């Protein structure tokens, strides 16, 4: 009886853990940063076409050249890989700065 309860509890725990870890579907976009505010990221395709606004917030993970950063540190012209969830919210931005000459 104890074994059955233990197995049932373990199965339930694994099922709940799986649900908690199941992230929303994300799409990764190559983008060019146009502007950023506390709640909006404006990007285009890498060639500067198809401008669009995406939702961001303080929880949006940001890196610049592989180092942790904050939204206000992003600059117009930064190239980025932008992960957008199925609700249209940006969850991650990995920006790359052009090398200074």
N, C-alpha and C positions, 0 to 999 in steps of 0.2 A: 504494500500500500504506500509506504514512504517513497519507494522507487517511482511509482506511478505519479505521485504528487510532485516529486522532484523533476521528473522528465516533463511533466505538463508545465510547471513553472518555468523551466529552462526554455521550452518551446515558445511560451508566451513572451518571455523576455527577449528572445532572439527576434521574434516577429515585431515587437514594438521598437526594438533597436533598428531594425531594417526600415521601418516606416520613418523613424526620426532621421535616419541618415539619407533617405531618398530625397535628394535635392531636386528642385524644379529643373526642368530642362533648360539648358543654357545654350546660347549660340555665341560663337566667337566671331567678331568682326574686325577686319583690318580697317583702321580709321585714321583720320587726320583731325586733331583737336582744333575747333574753331573758337570755343569759349567754354567757361565753366563757372557756375555759381554754386551756392550751398545746396541747391536742389535740382539743378539742370546742367546737363552736359550737352553741348552742341558739337556734333561731329559731321564729317563728310566721308565719302569714299576716299581711298588714298590719293585719287587723282583730283580731289577737290570738288567732286560732283555729289549730288543727292544729299544735301544738307538735311539733318534731322535732329530733333531734341530728344533726349532720354532722361529719365528720372534717376537722380543720385541722392545719396544722403551720407551722413557721417559714418555709416557702416560700410560704405563702398570701399573695398580694398584698393589701394593705389600703390604702384611702384613706378619709379623713374630710373631707367637704366639698371633695373634689378634691385634697387634699394627702396625700402619703405618710404612712402611720401604721403602727403595730404592733398586733398582736392585743390586747394588754392595754389599749390606749387605747379600745377599743370599750366602749360603755356600754349598760346595759339601757335600752330605749326608743329607741335609734338606729334609724332606718329605713335599709334597705340594699337594694341590688341584689346578689344573691349568685349567683356562677357556680359551678355544681356539675358535676363531670365524671361520666362514665358509671359510675365506680367509687364514686360517692357522696362524693368528696372535694371540699371547697371549694377552688377555685383563685384566686378573686378576691372581695373584698368592697368595695363602694363604698358607704360609709355617709354619711348626711346627718343632721346634728344639727338639732334644732328650734331656731329662733331664740330667744335668751334675751330675756325681757320685762323 
